[in-house]
Amino acid sequence: MDSIEQQFLDLFSVPHVGRVRSPLRICPLGAHVDHQGGLVTGMALDVNVELLYTSDPTGFIRIQSMDFPDEEYFHIDRVPEMLPGFWGNYIRGSVLALSRDFKLRKGLKAVIQGKLPMGGLSSSAAVTTAYLMALADVNGIEVSKEKLIQYSHWVETAFIGLKNGILDQSANILSKDGYLMRMDCAANEWELIPKSSSMPEFEVVIVNSGFTKALISTDYNNRVDECKIAASLLQELSRGETTPYKDIVLHSVTRDEWMTHRESLPGRFGRRAKHYFTENQRVIDGCEAWKRGDIEMFGRLMVESGESSVHDYQCGSPELITIFDTLKSIPGVYGARFSGAGYRGCCIGIIDPSCHKEIEERIAEVYPVKHPQYADKYKVYFCKTADGASYTARCGARE
């Protein structure tokens, strides 16, 4: 019996019935464009959030986290308000999201684990997906992958208050091992692109900076607004009119309109638009490289994405930039860039599996020297890709 099973048994005195495996994710290409209706890519990792659960017929939610203190406890008809910084927000939001379309009659008894020091891999989306799947299971609700993405996105935007797109949820839910998930965030259309048989084996390196900060307290939402302003300016320059601000995104502007008027965009607004349009092209080129099995070209595009994130989108921190600059210089690292919003957390790389030692040694030579306050906090992980979220056991059919 593993530790989470023992914890469940100790807490509830009954065996668990349902189990969800919900993976963390990376976005090799398509950084910071999902909230603007851009093109993104994603892969799930073999690092998971796990949720063990059974139903509560009385409608109460009782959840113990193995990674955070305290216990979350409430009734599905009386959901508490969002509490900034609290881990229980995601189950609260999940109950509300499903309740918008369904009458929930059963609650959950559950234990969850899997929070790792890996900010930037979207553990929040993984956690939310797990809760949604468990709630749907115990209430006998069948939810498509597309609807699951929408519910999870609603939790983060409408309930938590983050202005993000659907990349995190899509990669977490849609990914398939050996494939590159590509999504058009404006059309909500996606495809799984198979890995070429000629592509060499690769792994994913995750270098966690040790620096953590919640997205809601970073410049993340400011960057979203700057992209919307850039789109408004481009429409005004090219058409003499603009889409209402609440609806406008850079996808509302054509690439030709940007090319024609890009020199007229002031300062940071010009840089945000440049990142959006060049990043979309990198996704297109990267998918073609993936199909050919050209991992070196795919990696070079990742590095270009990382450079654009630093200089055009202007996210990042000194710690992340140090890791990025170090990774991209190591032989055997095909490509690297920030992961997630790029204000805290980690950098990722696509690597030759034989170069673990070189990566660990080079990071150890550089990072603790430049950032001694994180010398005991940074971590290097090596992962493989995996399938998206799934049930490994269900209870709805028997309860």
Buried (B, 14 or more C-beta within 10 A) or exposed (E): EEEBBEBBBEBBEEEBBBBBBBBBBBBBBBBBBBBBBBBBBBBBBBBBBBBBBBBBEEBBBBBBBBEBEEEBEBBBEEBEEBEEEEBBBBBBBBBBBBBEEBEBBBBBBBBBBBBBBBBBBBBBBBBBBBBBBBBBBBBEBEBEBEBBBBBBBBBBBBBBEBBBBBBBBBBBBBBBBBBBBBBBBBEEEBEEBEBEEEBEEBBBBBBBBBBEEBBBEBBBBEBBEBBBBBBBBBBEBBEEEBBEEEEBBBBBBEEEBBEEBBEEBEEBBBBBBBBBBBBBEBBEBBBBBBBEBBBEBBBBBBBBBBBBBBEBBBBBBEBBBBBBBBBBEBEBBBBBBBBBBBBBBBBBBBBBEEBBEBBBEBBEEBBBEBBEEBEEBBBBBBBBBBBBBBBEEBBBEEB
